Amino acid sequence: MKYPFFSRRHFIHQLGAAAFMAPAVGSLALQSCQGKSGESKAEEASSETTKTGAERKLGIALVGLGQYSEGELAPALEKTVNCRLAGIVTSTPEKAEKWKKKYNIPDKNVYDYKTFDQIADNPDIDIVYVVLPNSMHAEYTTRAAKAGKHVICEKPMAMNAEECQQMIDACKQANRQLSIGYRLHFEPHNQEMMRLGQKEVFGKVNRIIAHNGQVQDAENLWRLGKGIGGGGPLRDVGIYCLQGAIYTKGQIPIAVSAKLHPVTDPEKFSKVEEGMDFSLYFADGTVAECRTSFNDKYNQLRAEAANGWFELSPAYAYAGLEGKTSKGKMDIENVPQQARQMDAFANCILTNTPTTVPGEMGMRDVQLIEAIFKAAKTGQKVPTKDVLQVMDKSAIPS
C-alpha cells in the first residue's frame, strides 16, 4: 500500500512556501544573526536591495566554482523564485569566462579572491554562498559579512567550534543572516522523517540507523585532508548521519562514542580517517547507530519505534530519494533540493524572519564532530553537555 502523505496545505507549511510563492513565513523558534552595525556604504547598498527584493530576485554570488556549484547550485538557481545567480568568485580566468557566457554574468559581478572584498560596493549581490573547502569557510564567511552580505556557508560550517563562533559573531556585528547549507531540511522525504520521529507517529523512537558512505576519488585531495585540507568522511558525509539522527529524534544527544575503521590504503588515508562507526546516545535511552566511510557505499536513514518503523534509502542523495514505513511506501515527490534551500533563505531575508538552519546549528554539529573524534581517539564515551541546544522543528505545524 502507498503511505498516505499529509495534505497540500501541510506540505506547503513544511517547506515554508518559498518554492511555491513568496508570502511571509511565520515566526520561527531559532534565532537569526541579528545585531547592529555602522552605516557603511556596503550596508546601505545591501539594505536598499533587500528593501526592493520583494519586487525582484535577490542576487547570490557563488564563492568557489567546483563540482557542487557547477553541477547543483547554478542549475538550481535557474529554478528559484526568490533569488538568482548574480555573481561568481573564482581564481581561474577560464572558469570565469565560461560562467559569464553561460549565465550572462556581467564583468562587474565577477571577482577573484584578491578582489573579493570589493563585493561590498555591489548592490546586485545580496547573498554570498561560500562553497569552498572546509578550511576556508571561516575566512570567507567573515569577509562576506564585513562586506555587508548575508551568507550561506556549506557544511560542515568550519574546522572547529572557535571558527564557528567567529563566523556567528561576524554576522551579528554586520546585522546579516547566516545560514548553513543543510539542503535536506527543505527536502520533503527528510522532513517526513522529522515529522514521524518528532511527533512519535509510530510511538517512541528507540533505535536509529544512519549510514552514509562513498568511495572517494584520490584526485579530490582536499577531501582527503591534503592540499588546503579540511576533509574526511565524518565531516563530509558523516555529518548527514549526525543531522539525520538528530532531526528524526528531535533531540540533541547527551553523549557519543566512536571507533575508526581499519585503514586498508595507508597512502590514500594518511591524513584523514578511512571510515568510522559512531553512536549517539539520547536522554531517553534511544541510540543512533551511525556509519560513514570514504571507501564503501551506503545511504540510509532508518528509525525503529515502539509501534513500527520508517526509513529512507537512499536518504541523502541530491535526487532519487525513496521512503517507506511499516505501513507502506511514502508517496512523496522528489524536488530540486538546493532551489528549495536557497529560496527559503532568500524568503527569510525578504520577510526579516530567522532561518531554520542558522550558524548556531552549524556550530552544534561541529561541536558534536569534535566530540566524536575525541571518542574515537580515547575509546571512551564522551558527554556532550556543552553542545549548543539548537533544533529545527519546522516540519511540525504549530
Order of alpha helices (4+ residues) and beta strands (2+ residues): beta-alpha-alpha-beta-alpha-beta-alpha-beta-beta-alpha-beta-alpha-beta-alpha-beta-alpha-beta-beta-beta-beta-beta-beta-beta-alpha-alpha-beta
